[in-house]
Amino acid sequence: MGEERIELDDTDVVDEDWYGRDLTGARFARVRFLEVDLTEAVISGATFDECIFRGVTLNAAAVTDSAFTTCTFRRTSFSMAT
């Protein structure tokens, strides 16, 4: 059986290692991602509403059919992301 779809609202994700994590169908609203490693994450059909990304690494992440609405990105790397 697959992992549960992630849904987070009004919270902080701080100094987490989400390397290679599957975020298919995830929903995030008003989440602050601070110093999070999302290298090689699979982000498909995910929604990010009013989120803040600070010091986040999205290198080589596979991002498809996802929405980042009214999000802020500071010191965030998308190197080789698709």
ABEGO torsion letter per residue (X at the ends): XBBBBBBBBGBBBBGBBABGBBABGBBBBGBBBBGBBABGBBBBGBBBBGBBBBGBBABGBBBBGBBBBGBBBBGBBABGBX
